Every structure is written in structure tokens, then in C-alpha cells.
Amino acid sequence: MKRVVALAALAAALANSARADSATSQDLSKGYAKFSEQGGQALYANVCQACHMADGKGAAGAGRYPSLVADPKLEVSGYAVALVVNGQGAMPPVGRMMDDAQVAAVVNYVRTHFGNRFTDAVTKDDVKAARP
């Protein structure tokens, strides 16, 4: 049930962000809902886990949600930051609903869990530089 509620909240937030995009492209935060979680684990649990699953193994069904387990693509920290901030394919740009510190926290969490052992931490300044 929690997963359904989280997905519904994410869908509503993305719908609101799409309306905001059409209203203005100068201020990305204007009109966007923001996630309140601060730690990487909390953000993952409440934002990412619905698609990528609690164990990070991803899922297939109505869509395909890739595994994050021992993912060599995550070695390049900028790759994960760009995906969270900008989205790609079915991955929505959830980073638009997070501040720079939140994006850094969730990226660092994924890069140090699920069999990933990348130690070069992403900073909020890295995220700020990656934003459009």
C-alpha cells in the first residue's frame, strides 16, 4: 500500500512539474513539489524504491526498472547525478523535486549500497554544476 501511495504522490508531483514547465523554464523550482526526506537512505526508500525495489534489483512488468546492484555505470558519479536531475527514458527527473544536498545524498547512497563500492562522494556543488 505504501508503494502505491508513493507512486501516486510521485505521479501528482510530476504532473504539477509538467504544468510548471509549460508556465516557465527560467525557474526550475517554481511550482514543483519538494521531497522533505534528507538522508540518502530515506530518499531512496520514499522516492526510488517503488521502481528499483528495496534490494535495488529493479523490476519488470508494465515497465522495466533497471537493477542498481553492482552497476558499473555508477562508477562515474556524474552519470548518476545526471539521471536523477534530468531523468532519461522512463526515469523521471526526480532531482527537480530535490535540493542539491538531497540529490547528492541519494546518489551517494546508491553508489555505496547494493554491491556498489564507489568512494568518491558527490557533493552538493557537483549537483549544482550539473543542473541545467
PyRosetta script that sets phi, psi and omega in degrees:
from pyrosetta import init, pose_from_sequence

init()
pose = pose_from_sequence("MKRVVALAALAAALANSARADSATSQDLSKGYAKFSEQGGQALYANVCQACHMADGKGAAGAGRYPSLVADPKLEVSGYAVALVVNGQGAMPPVGRMMDDAQVAAVVNYVRTHFGNRFTDAVTKDDVKAARP")
pose.set_psi(1, -41.0)
pose.set_omega(1, 178.4)
pose.set_phi(2, -58.7)
pose.set_psi(2, -39.1)
pose.set_omega(2, -178.9)
pose.set_phi(3, -64.6)
pose.set_psi(3, -39.8)
pose.set_omega(3, 179.2)
pose.set_phi(4, -65.5)
pose.set_psi(4, -43.0)
pose.set_omega(4, 178.8)
pose.set_phi(5, -63.8)
pose.set_psi(5, -43.2)
pose.set_omega(5, 179.0)
pose.set_phi(6, -62.5)
pose.set_psi(6, -42.6)
pose.set_omega(6, 178.7)
pose.set_phi(7, -65.4)
pose.set_psi(7, -39.5)
pose.set_omega(7, 178.9)
pose.set_phi(8, -65.0)
pose.set_psi(8, -41.3)
pose.set_omega(8, 178.5)
pose.set_phi(9, -65.3)
pose.set_psi(9, -41.4)
pose.set_omega(9, 178.2)
pose.set_phi(10, -63.9)
pose.set_psi(10, -43.3)
pose.set_omega(10, 179.5)
pose.set_phi(11, -62.4)
pose.set_psi(11, -42.4)
pose.set_omega(11, 178.6)
pose.set_phi(12, -64.2)
pose.set_psi(12, -42.6)
pose.set_omega(12, 179.6)
pose.set_phi(13, -63.9)
pose.set_psi(13, -41.5)
pose.set_omega(13, 179.4)
pose.set_phi(14, -67.6)
pose.set_psi(14, -36.4)
pose.set_omega(14, 176.7)
pose.set_phi(15, -63.7)
pose.set_psi(15, -43.0)
pose.set_omega(15, 177.1)
pose.set_phi(16, -63.0)
pose.set_psi(16, -39.9)
pose.set_omega(16, -179.2)
pose.set_phi(17, -67.8)
pose.set_psi(17, -34.2)
pose.set_omega(17, 177.9)
pose.set_phi(18, -65.5)
pose.set_psi(18, -40.2)
pose.set_omega(18, 176.2)
pose.set_phi(19, -64.0)
pose.set_psi(19, -40.5)
pose.set_omega(19, 179.5)
pose.set_phi(20, -65.7)
pose.set_psi(20, -37.2)
pose.set_omega(20, 178.1)
pose.set_phi(21, -59.4)
pose.set_psi(21, -40.5)
pose.set_omega(21, -178.6)
pose.set_phi(22, -72.6)
pose.set_psi(22, -23.7)
pose.set_omega(22, -179.4)
pose.set_phi(23, -80.5)
pose.set_psi(23, -39.4)
pose.set_omega(23, -178.7)
pose.set_phi(24, -156.3)
pose.set_psi(24, 143.3)
pose.set_omega(24, 175.0)
pose.set_phi(25, -113.2)
pose.set_psi(25, 0.1)
pose.set_omega(25, -177.7)
pose.set_phi(26, -82.0)
pose.set_psi(26, -34.6)
pose.set_omega(26, -175.4)
pose.set_phi(27, -119.6)
pose.set_psi(27, 100.1)
pose.set_omega(27, -175.2)
pose.set_phi(28, -64.1)
pose.set_psi(28, -28.6)
pose.set_omega(28, -176.0)
pose.set_phi(29, -85.1)
pose.set_psi(29, -16.5)
pose.set_omega(29, -177.2)
pose.set_phi(30, -64.6)
pose.set_psi(30, 121.8)
pose.set_omega(30, 177.1)
pose.set_phi(31, 85.9)
pose.set_psi(31, -5.0)
pose.set_omega(31, -178.8)
pose.set_phi(32, -87.5)
pose.set_psi(32, 142.1)
pose.set_omega(32, 169.0)
pose.set_phi(33, -73.7)
pose.set_psi(33, 148.5)
pose.set_omega(33, 179.8)
pose.set_phi(34, -118.0)
pose.set_psi(34, 141.7)
pose.set_omega(34, 174.1)
pose.set_phi(35, -77.9)
pose.set_psi(35, 142.7)
pose.set_omega(35, -177.6)
pose.set_phi(36, -96.0)
pose.set_psi(36, -18.7)
pose.set_omega(36, -178.9)
pose.set_phi(37, -60.6)
pose.set_psi(37, 145.0)
pose.set_omega(37, -177.6)
pose.set_phi(38, -112.4)
pose.set_psi(38, -35.7)
pose.set_omega(38, -177.9)
pose.set_phi(39, -85.6)
pose.set_psi(39, 155.3)
pose.set_omega(39, -179.8)
pose.set_phi(40, -59.4)
pose.set_psi(40, -42.2)
pose.set_omega(40, -179.8)
pose.set_phi(41, -65.4)
pose.set_psi(41, -43.1)
pose.set_omega(41, 179.4)
pose.set_phi(42, -65.8)
pose.set_psi(42, -41.7)
pose.set_omega(42, 177.8)
pose.set_phi(43, -63.5)
pose.set_psi(43, -44.7)
pose.set_omega(43, 178.8)
pose.set_phi(44, -59.3)
pose.set_psi(44, -47.1)
pose.set_omega(44, -177.1)
pose.set_phi(45, -62.5)
pose.set_psi(45, -36.4)
pose.set_omega(45, -174.2)
pose.set_phi(46, -98.9)
pose.set_psi(46, -12.8)
pose.set_omega(46, -178.4)
pose.set_phi(47, -119.8)
pose.set_psi(47, -47.3)
pose.set_omega(47, -170.0)
pose.set_phi(48, -93.4)
pose.set_psi(48, -33.4)
pose.set_omega(48, -171.4)
pose.set_phi(49, -61.0)
pose.set_psi(49, -29.3)
pose.set_omega(49, -178.4)
pose.set_phi(50, -59.5)
pose.set_psi(50, -31.7)
pose.set_omega(50, 178.8)
pose.set_phi(51, -101.6)
pose.set_psi(51, -44.0)
pose.set_omega(51, -174.6)
pose.set_phi(52, -88.3)
pose.set_psi(52, -3.9)
pose.set_omega(52, 177.3)
pose.set_phi(53, 72.3)
pose.set_psi(53, 158.2)
pose.set_omega(53, -177.0)
pose.set_phi(54, -60.6)
pose.set_psi(54, -32.7)
pose.set_omega(54, -178.1)
pose.set_phi(55, -90.8)
pose.set_psi(55, 1.5)
pose.set_omega(55, 179.1)
pose.set_phi(56, 75.2)
pose.set_psi(56, 5.6)
pose.set_omega(56, -175.3)
pose.set_phi(57, -81.0)
pose.set_psi(57, -4.3)
pose.set_omega(57, 179.3)
pose.set_phi(58, 74.8)
pose.set_psi(58, -172.1)
pose.set_omega(58, -177.0)
pose.set_phi(59, -159.2)
pose.set_psi(59, 164.0)
pose.set_omega(59, 173.6)
pose.set_phi(60, -137.4)
pose.set_psi(60, 144.2)
pose.set_omega(60, -179.4)
pose.set_phi(61, 175.8)
pose.set_psi(61, -113.3)
pose.set_omega(61, 176.8)
pose.set_phi(62, -66.4)
pose.set_psi(62, -21.6)
pose.set_omega(62, 176.2)
pose.set_phi(63, -147.2)
pose.set_psi(63, 177.1)
pose.set_omega(63, 177.6)
pose.set_phi(64, -115.8)
pose.set_psi(64, 123.9)
pose.set_omega(64, -179.4)
pose.set_phi(65, -116.0)
pose.set_psi(65, 111.5)
pose.set_omega(65, -171.4)
pose.set_phi(66, -65.7)
pose.set_psi(66, 151.9)
pose.set_omega(66, 175.3)
pose.set_phi(67, -70.8)
pose.set_psi(67, 144.5)
pose.set_omega(67, 174.5)
pose.set_phi(68, -105.3)
pose.set_psi(68, 1.5)
pose.set_omega(68, -175.8)
pose.set_phi(69, -72.3)
pose.set_psi(69, 125.9)
pose.set_omega(69, 178.0)
pose.set_phi(70, 42.6)
pose.set_psi(70, 48.6)
pose.set_omega(70, -175.4)
pose.set_phi(71, -86.3)
pose.set_psi(71, 111.1)
pose.set_omega(71, -178.0)
pose.set_phi(72, -64.3)
pose.set_psi(72, -22.5)
pose.set_omega(72, 178.3)
pose.set_phi(73, -63.9)
pose.set_psi(73, -25.3)
pose.set_omega(73, -178.0)
pose.set_phi(74, -76.3)
pose.set_psi(74, -6.2)
pose.set_omega(74, 178.2)
pose.set_phi(75, -59.9)
pose.set_psi(75, -36.8)
pose.set_omega(75, 177.7)
pose.set_phi(76, -87.5)
pose.set_psi(76, 105.7)
pose.set_omega(76, -174.1)
pose.set_phi(77, -58.5)
pose.set_psi(77, -35.0)
pose.set_omega(77, -179.6)
pose.set_phi(78, -63.3)
pose.set_psi(78, -27.8)
pose.set_omega(78, 177.4)
pose.set_phi(79, -62.1)
pose.set_psi(79, -50.1)
pose.set_omega(79, -178.9)
pose.set_phi(80, -65.7)
pose.set_psi(80, -40.4)
pose.set_omega(80, 178.7)
pose.set_phi(81, -61.1)
pose.set_psi(81, -46.7)
pose.set_omega(81, -179.9)
pose.set_phi(82, -61.2)
pose.set_psi(82, -40.2)
pose.set_omega(82, 178.6)
pose.set_phi(83, -64.4)
pose.set_psi(83, -44.6)
pose.set_omega(83, -178.8)
pose.set_phi(84, -67.1)
pose.set_psi(84, -43.2)
pose.set_omega(84, -177.1)
pose.set_phi(85, -72.8)
pose.set_psi(85, -47.0)
pose.set_omega(85, -171.7)
pose.set_phi(86, -101.7)
pose.set_psi(86, -17.8)
pose.set_omega(86, -174.0)
pose.set_phi(87, 71.5)
pose.set_psi(87, 171.4)
pose.set_omega(87, 176.5)
pose.set_phi(88, -169.6)
pose.set_psi(88, 131.5)
pose.set_omega(88, -178.6)
pose.set_phi(89, 57.9)
pose.set_psi(89, -125.0)
pose.set_omega(89, -179.7)
pose.set_phi(90, -79.1)
pose.set_psi(90, -9.9)
pose.set_omega(90, 179.3)
pose.set_phi(91, -77.9)
pose.set_psi(91, 114.7)
pose.set_omega(91, 179.9)
pose.set_phi(92, -74.1)
pose.set_psi(92, 158.3)
pose.set_omega(92, 179.9)
pose.set_phi(93, -78.4)
pose.set_psi(93, 67.3)
pose.set_omega(93, -175.3)
pose.set_phi(94, -64.5)
pose.set_psi(94, -21.7)
pose.set_omega(94, 177.8)
pose.set_phi(95, -63.0)
pose.set_psi(95, -18.8)
pose.set_omega(95, 176.2)
pose.set_phi(96, -68.9)
pose.set_psi(96, -19.5)
pose.set_omega(96, -179.7)
pose.set_phi(97, -103.7)
pose.set_psi(97, 16.1)
pose.set_omega(97, 178.3)
pose.set_phi(98, -130.4)
pose.set_psi(98, 151.5)
pose.set_omega(98, 171.9)
pose.set_phi(99, -82.5)
pose.set_psi(99, 175.2)
pose.set_omega(99, -174.9)
pose.set_phi(100, -60.9)
pose.set_psi(100, -38.9)
pose.set_omega(100, -179.9)
pose.set_phi(101, -66.5)
pose.set_psi(101, -37.0)
pose.set_omega(101, 178.5)
pose.set_phi(102, -66.8)
pose.set_psi(102, -43.6)
pose.set_omega(102, 177.9)
pose.set_phi(103, -60.6)
pose.set_psi(103, -46.1)
pose.set_omega(103, 179.2)
pose.set_phi(104, -59.7)
pose.set_psi(104, -41.8)
pose.set_omega(104, -178.0)
pose.set_phi(105, -63.8)
pose.set_psi(105, -45.5)
pose.set_omega(105, -177.2)
pose.set_phi(106, -72.4)
pose.set_psi(106, -36.1)
pose.set_omega(106, 177.1)
pose.set_phi(107, -65.1)
pose.set_psi(107, -45.0)
pose.set_omega(107, 178.7)
pose.set_phi(108, -63.1)
pose.set_psi(108, -37.1)
pose.set_omega(108, 177.9)
pose.set_phi(109, -62.0)
pose.set_psi(109, -49.4)
pose.set_omega(109, -178.6)
pose.set_phi(110, -64.8)
pose.set_psi(110, -37.2)
pose.set_omega(110, -178.1)
pose.set_phi(111, -74.9)
pose.set_psi(111, -9.2)
pose.set_omega(111, 179.1)
pose.set_phi(112, -120.7)
pose.set_psi(112, 9.2)
pose.set_omega(112, 178.6)
pose.set_phi(113, -131.5)
pose.set_psi(113, 175.6)
pose.set_omega(113, 177.7)
pose.set_phi(114, 61.0)
pose.set_psi(114, 34.9)
pose.set_omega(114, 179.6)
pose.set_phi(115, 82.1)
pose.set_psi(115, 4.4)
pose.set_omega(115, 176.3)
pose.set_phi(116, -93.4)
pose.set_psi(116, 136.1)
pose.set_omega(116, -176.7)
pose.set_phi(117, -131.4)
pose.set_psi(117, 44.3)
pose.set_omega(117, -178.8)
pose.set_phi(118, -86.3)
pose.set_psi(118, 126.1)
pose.set_omega(118, -170.7)
pose.set_phi(119, -103.0)
pose.set_psi(119, -6.4)
pose.set_omega(119, 178.9)
pose.set_phi(120, -82.5)
pose.set_psi(120, 96.0)
pose.set_omega(120, -173.8)
pose.set_phi(121, -67.3)
pose.set_psi(121, 142.4)
pose.set_omega(121, 174.1)
pose.set_phi(122, -82.4)
pose.set_psi(122, 138.9)
pose.set_omega(122, 177.1)
pose.set_phi(123, -107.5)
pose.set_psi(123, 165.6)
pose.set_omega(123, 177.3)
pose.set_phi(124, -65.1)
pose.set_psi(124, -27.3)
pose.set_omega(124, 175.7)
pose.set_phi(125, -68.0)
pose.set_psi(125, -35.2)
pose.set_omega(125, 175.9)
pose.set_phi(126, -61.9)
pose.set_psi(126, -43.0)
pose.set_omega(126, -178.9)
pose.set_phi(127, -66.7)
pose.set_psi(127, -45.5)
pose.set_omega(127, 179.8)
pose.set_phi(128, -55.7)
pose.set_psi(128, -42.3)
pose.set_omega(128, -179.6)
pose.set_phi(129, -68.3)
pose.set_psi(129, -23.9)
pose.set_omega(129, -177.6)
pose.set_phi(130, -88.0)
pose.set_psi(130, -11.7)
pose.set_omega(130, -178.4)
pose.set_phi(131, -74.5)
pose.set_psi(131, 148.6)
pose.set_omega(131, 178.4)
pose.set_phi(132, -67.6)
pose.dump_pdb("model.pdb")
